[in-house]
């Protein structure tokens, strides 16, 4: 895992932690927005991992 990927996972974790706090205190829309940001970033990370795995086999 690269340093950039690790930082992106930390960002996903922070979004989810913030979402929990926001949802707990009743700020539903802000919490849902953070969950969506985390989902998008995680999807991008997974897509990059898939691309890395496929690249060597295509050569």
N, C-alpha and C positions, 0 to 999 in steps of 0.2 A: 504494500500500500504506500502510495506516495505521500509526501507531506501535504500536498494540496488536497488529496482525497481525504486525508485524516482531518484537515481543517474543515472540509465540507461536511463530514460526518459530525464534527463538533457543532457546526452551525445547525444541522438538523436536530441534534439533541437539544440545543438551546431553544430552537423554535418550539419543540415539544414541551420542554419545561415551562417556557413562558405561556404556552397554550393552557397548560394545566392550571397555572396560577390565575390566568385571565378567566377561564371557565369557572373556577372555584369561587371567584369573587363576583360572578354574574356578568362579566363582559363577554357575552356569548359571541358576538360577531367578531370581535378582535381575536378571540381564542380560535374560532373556526378559520379565520384568515391565516393565522400562524400554522395551523395544522395543514392547510392547503400549501403554504410555502414549503413546509417540510416535505410534503408528498412530492411536489414538483422537483425539489432538489434531490431527493432520494431516487426518483425515477431517472433523473439525468445521470446520477452516479451509477446506477445499475446499467443504463444504456452504454455508458463509457466502458464499464467492465465487460459487457457482452461484446463490444466492438474490439476490445483488446484480445479477448479470447479467440475471436473469429479471425483476426488479422493474420496470425502466424500460419493457420491452416490454409488460408487462401493463397499464400505465396507459392 
